[in-house]
């Protein structure tokens, strides 16, 4: 009788999405067409209009995205959820309700995110305060200079709420150039002054991503000394953090999806394996070690950020393939996803 050999299987760590916006997503619904946007304010206005026009609830859309991501091996997420005059705290309730329906499958940490501005959108400070008592876990912030025009005022508000609620901090920082580097340093200094270190994250950090030479080395050393996290999403034409360089200098770097098929972008699949592929592509990965590093940034690093402990024997993803580097390139559907030894997904679909 001819011998049959089982196809090779690659066993990998659970994926972690360190930055996603489930309340904005059209996932599971009809195709969403988008208006062109150029400025950050254009994007925000598009987003408010789009969310107001959705006929499906935040809970339905978030749950659809969560089920897809978990089926593809995402174990945990940090979800940035809008809080502000357009939606109050309703999106936090919707995302929390969706997360509750997947308890034991997907861990969801919610950032109360002042998308429209914290100081500049009236009432948002009080809404963030309320959100942190009603299901949000982390205090968000956004462009203290570029959007708000008051770096100290913005950071006072964010870190004040964090102290009041015992919450972590995660600030969107799109601001580039010296202004962005200066704000990164001021956030790092606040983290140190408050004794928060790795409980503070700068998301996107485009200024750090675009820095080169001595400027990059200098900011990397300051960020490493503070112990804060940087999160990149390897987006389109935006600068992407040089993950290997930063890690070698002791900087904590995790990766997320950002928006998934929302008003901001038609792209995104909810799969962090796809994101590892995009990160590899954007950072000119060449060797197996480069590709494995991208996978690690999309899995183990995010677990550390979210303080999730996993056991390699019970928490794992099984992919068809020869090796992890090939998996990052081919992006196969996982054969099985296991959590605490239980099979939670097969062939990319949740079993319950
Ligand atoms: Zn974001």
Boltz pocket constraint, residues with backbone or C-beta under 6 A from the ligand:
constraints:
  - pocket:
      binder: B
      contacts: [[A, 19], [A, 21], [A, 80], [A, 172], [A, 203], [A, 258], [A, 259]]
      max_distance: 6.0
